[in-house]
Amino acid sequence: MIVTVLLSSIWTFNNFDLIWLMTQGGPGDATAPYVMVAYHKAIQQLQLGAGAAVTLVMLPIVGILVLVLVRMMRRSDGPGTGDLGRSRLTPAQRKALPWVFVAISALLLAWSSPHIIWKAAFVLGVFVLLAAAVGRAVSTLAARGNQRAAKLVNGVGSGFALVGLLVFVLIPLYWMTVTAFKSDSQIVMRTNDLWPTPWSTEQFTNLFTGRAFGIWYLNTILVATASTVIALICAALAGYALARLKFRGSESFTVTILLTYVMPGALLFIPLYQMMSGVGLNDSLWALVVTYPTFTLPFATWLLVGYFKSIPAELEESALVDGCTRFGAFVRIVLPLAKPGLLAVALFTLTNAWNEFLFAFVFITRNDYMTLPVGMQSMIFGDVVPQGQLAAASLLISIPVVLMYAFGQRFLTEGLTAGAVKG
């Protein structure tokens, strides 16, 4: 859970697309994070030094989070080292530590957004009280020996929580689907909000006739496929080298890869923009193909290191004894056994490249070279939001990803599990 909190905190520093699409940092600078300020300085105002300075201001905070994360993950890799950190704390300190963390987080939220803290506290308090009431009821019934009633209350409480979470997740998807099949008049007049009557394909027709949606789709397929192939080849070679070949600095290099992965991409887009401008690759799909592996390759390598370690080395040694070269053993023995891990890496890199917004938004300005996320953003003009066309485009974008994960879910789970256990 601590690793999840750390990763979520680190990735929050990289949030650009959601804020840009909703508020663009406004009103004023009320919702502008540091990455958006860096974008305004470096890209829009061409003050590369000022933009880089903005990103470096947040580097110490992100660096501390990353160091804590790496230390915890390296500690968990060793046998019997899961409680090393706990042994240094007294029971009272361990009990007080979560409350200290909650208090510090609440103070930071109150300082940054005083108008939100009370609303957030109220909503969180309601959920905590409900959970505490259900837990107390279950404990009381269990203490009295009424196990059947305790299981019933526990099941009902868990069921309500899961149903609420499911509704919260599925309502936006349902709204997107029904809006895609409404006509413009139904959307404007707000008639039949929950069910289109009649169903219409008007939004899909307008999307392909009035927009360059087909070109955006093709660009996204080309960029995602090319960057996935590059990341997969490089990650397979690098992961195998780090897992099997012993050389000076291999352990430090593995940690460096993890550090590169968890570092926010907002720290990279300014130097990458300058590099792409220097070699003349801006406003081309090659700029995306070259830069996308910078954030997909580190995780892919780190995952495959763990998966290659799960494959018995005796199989390769037998092939080497039979006269096979190291590369031949890698191709003929290791890669066939590593198919689940390779598929997991391919799905991960393909999905990230498919949905990536920041780099594509910075490097691409011509309509003919836009990818789907940037192309959809260009459909919004000020306060004019084509809800129907955006819903239809979102539905068409989601279908390939859903199909890929539906067919590759078993291999994805196996590949991620093996990599997590051995990595």
N, C-alpha and C positions, 0 to 999 in steps of 0.2 A: 504493500500500500504506500509505503514511503517513496519507493521508486516511481510509482505511478504519479504521486503528487509532484515529485521533482520534475518528471518529464512533462507533465501538464504545465507546470510553471515555466519551464524553459520554452516550450512551444508557444505559450501565450505571448511571449516577446516577439514572436514571428508573425502575429496575426495582422494581416494587412488587407486581404481581399474582403473579408466580412465587413470591416469598418468602412472601407472605401465605398463599397456598394450601398451601405445603409446611410452613412452620414458624410462621407468624404472629410472626416475630421471636424465637421461643424456641429453646432453653430459656433463660429469663430474657431477656436482651437480646443473646444471643450472635450471632444472625443478623439483628439489626434494623438496616437501613440508615437513613440520615438521613431519607429520605422517610417511613419508617414511624414514626419518632419524631415527625416533624412531624404526621403523621396523628393519632397518639395525643394529642398536646398540643392541636392545633387543633380536631379534630372530636369526639373522644371526651371530652376534658376541657374543651372550649370555652375554651381558653386561646389565643386567636388570636395574641396578641403573642408568646408563647413559641414557638408553631409557626412563625410567620414568622421568628423569630430562628434557629431550627434550619435552615431552608432557606437563610438568608443566610450561615450559617457556611460552607456549601459553595460559595457563589457565586464567591469568588475563584478557587478551583481550576477550576471549570467555565468561568469567564470566560477564564482563561489558555488553556485548551484550545480554546475557541471562537475567540479571537483568532489563535492559531497556525493553526487550520483556515482561517479566512477569509483570512489573509495568503497561505497556500499556494494556495488556490483562486483568488484574484485574480491571483496571480503566474502561475499556469498559463494564465489566460485570454489573456495577452498573447503575441504571437508572439516566439519566441526568448528567452523569459524563464524557461524551465523550469529552467535551471541557475544562476540568479542566486545562490541560497543556497549552492550548492556552491562557487562561485568564491571565496567568502570563507574557505574551509577548506583547509588543506593536505591532501595525500593521507594522511598519517599520522592527522590528525584525523578525516577521513572514515572511515578504517578503524576507528578506535577508538570512534567515536560509537555504533554499534549495541551494542558490548559495554558501554559505559557505561550505555546505556538498559536493557539486560538486567540488569546488576548492581543498578541502582537499583530496578527492578521486583522483583527477588528479595529485596532487603533490605526493601522495603515489605511484601511478602507474608510474609516471616519475622517481621517485627515484628507484623503484624496477626493472622496465623494460624500460629503456630509448629508446631502439630500437623499442618498440611496441607503445609507446604513440602517436607518430605522425600518424601511420597508423590507430590506433583506433580513434584518433581525426578526421581524415579525413572521415572515414566511418560514424562515428556518426554525423559529421557536415553535410554530404550529406543528411542523413535522417531527421535531424532537419530542414534544409533549405527547403526540399520538404514539410514536414509537415507544416512549417510556411507559405510557399507559398499557399498551399491549404487552410489553415485556413484564411489567409488574403483575398484570392479570395472569399471564402464563406461569410466572414463578409462584404466585399464591396458590393457583389451582394445583400445580405440581407438588407443592409442599403439603397440601391437604390430601394428597394421594389420588386426586381426580385426574388421572393421566389422559383419559379420553377427552374431557373438556379442555384440558390444556392444549392438546394437539389440535382440537377444533378451533380454539381461539387463535392459536399460532398460524394455522392454515388460512383462516379467514383474513387475519391481518396481513400475512404475506401475500395472499391473493389480491387484496385491495391495492397494496403497494405495487405489485407487478402490473396489474391492470392499469393503474394510473400512469405508471412509467410507459407502458405500451401505447396508451392513448396519446401521451405527450409526444412520443416519437412518431407515431403513424399519422396523426392529424395533418401535419404539413405535407406528407406524401399523398394523402388522400385529396387534400385541397389542390395540390399541383395536378393530379390526374384529372379531376373533374373540371378544373379550369381550362385545361388543354382542349377539352372537347366542348367548350361553350363558344357561342358566337360573340362578337363584340358587343352586340346589343344586350345580351344576357349579362355580360360582365359589367357594363356601364350602368344598366338599370338595376343591378343587384337582384335579379329574379332567379329563383331556383338555385340558391347558393349551394345547397348540399347535393343537388342532383340535376345535371343539365337536361333541359327539356325544350326542344329535342337535342339529341346528340349531334354535334357538328364537327366536321374536319376543316373548318374555315381557318383555324389558327395554323395548322400544318401547311395548308396551301399558301397562305400569306408568308409563312416562314421561308419557304423555298422559292417563291416567285419574287417577293419584294426584298429579300435579304440574300447575302452571300453565305447562307448557312451551309450549303453543300461544300463550298470551298473551305470554310472553317472546319467542317467535319473531316475532310480529307487531310487538311494540314495537321490536325490533332492526331489522326491515325498515323501519319508518316513520322511525326516527331516522337510520339509515344513509342512506336515500334522501334525506330532507330536508336533512341536513347536506352530502351530496354535491352536491346541486343548488345550494345556497347557495355552497359553496366553488368549484364550477365556474364559476358566473356571475361571482362576484367576482374569481376568479383570472384568468379570460379578459379582463375589462376592465382589471384592474391590470397583467397581463402585457403586454398590447398597449400600454398607456400608457407603461410603462417601456421597451419595446422600440422604439417608434416616435416618441413625443412627446418632444421635448427641452425640459426645464424645469430650473430651478435645483434642485439637490439630488437629481436622479434617480439618479445613481450611488450616492450615500450612502444613498438609500432602498432601493436594491437590496441593498446590504450589510446594512442593518438588517433586511430581510426574512429574509435568510439567518441572521442572528444570532437572530432570533425562532424560526426553525425548529429550530436545533440546541440551543436552550436547553431543559433538561429540563422536562417538564410539571409535575414536582413543585414547581417554583417558582411555578406559577400556580394550583394548585387551592385554596389558602387564600384569596387575594383573590377568585377567581371564586366560591368558596363564599359569601363575605361579600356579594358583589354579588348573587348569585342569592337569598340570604336577604333582602336589602334590597328587592328588587322582587317578592318572593313567588313565585318560580319553583321553589323547592326542592320535591322530590318531585313533579316533573312531567317529561314528556318534552321540554317546551320548554327546560328547563335544559340538556339534553344537545344539543338541536338548536342552541342558541345558543353553547354552549361548545366543541363539537367542531371548528368551523372555526378555533379559536385554534391548533390544532396541525396541521391539514391545509392551511389556506389559505396559510401562508408557503411550504411546499415546492411546492404547486401553482402559486403565482405565479412562484416562481423557475424552475421547470421550463418554464412557458409563455413566460417571457421569452426563454429560449434557443430555444424552438421558433419563436416569432414572428420572431426574428432570422434564422432559416434560410429564411424565405419572402422571395423577392425583393421589395424595396420598389417596383420598377418596375411591378408589377401593380397596386398600390394607386394609384400616381401616374397610371397610365392611366385608372383608374376615376374619379379626381378630375378629370382633364382632360375626361372625358365627361360631367361634371356631377353625379357622385355625391358625396354628403357623406362626411365622414370616418367617421361611424358606419355609413353605408350601405356604404362600401367594406369596413369591418370585418366587417359581417354577410354581405355577398354574396361577397366575395373571400377574406378571410383565414380566417374560420371554416371554410368548406368545405375549404380546404387544410390546416387544422390539426386535422383529425379524429383522426389518430393520436395527436397530443399531448393532445388533449382526452380521448380514451379512456384514455390512460395515467394522466392525472390522475384521471379518474373511478374507475378501478380502484384506484388508490392510496388515494384518500380513502374509498371505499366499504369497502375492506378494513380500514383503520385504524379507521373508525367501527364496523365489524362486530365487531372484536376488542377494542375499548377497554374497560378495566376500572376504572382509578383514578377517573376523573371520575364514571362511573356508580355506583361503589361509594360515593363521597362524597355525591353529590347525591340518590340514590334510596334510600329505605328501605321504601317500600310495595311489597308483592309484586306488585300489579297493574301497576306501572310499571317493573319490573325488566327489564333487557335480558338476553340470553343468558349472557354471562360472569358477571354478578352473580347471576343466577338459579341457575346451576349451582353457584356457590360456596355459595349458601344451602342446597343439598341436603346439605351436609356438616354433621353435628352432632357436634362433638367428635371422638371417635375412630371414629365410625360413618361409613364412606365407602361409599355405594352404587356400587360399581365398575361394575356392569353398566349401570345407568341413566346414569352419567356417560359411559361409553364410547359408549352409544347416542346420547346428546345430542351428544357430540363428533363423531360420525360424521355426524349430521344437520346440524350447523353447518358442517362442512367441505365438504359436497357443493356448495352454491351457489358458494363461493369457488373450488373446483377447476374447476367448469364455466365460471365467468366467465374465469378465467385460461387455460383450455384454448382457448376461442373467441377471446379477445382477446390471445393471446400475441404474435402477429406485430405487431399495432398497438402493443402495450405496448413491445416492444423498439425499434420504430422511433421512438416518441415519446420514450422515455428517452434513446436514442442521440443524437437531434437536439438535445434539450435539454442534454445533457452536453457536446456539441461546441461549441455556440454560447453556452451559459450561463456 
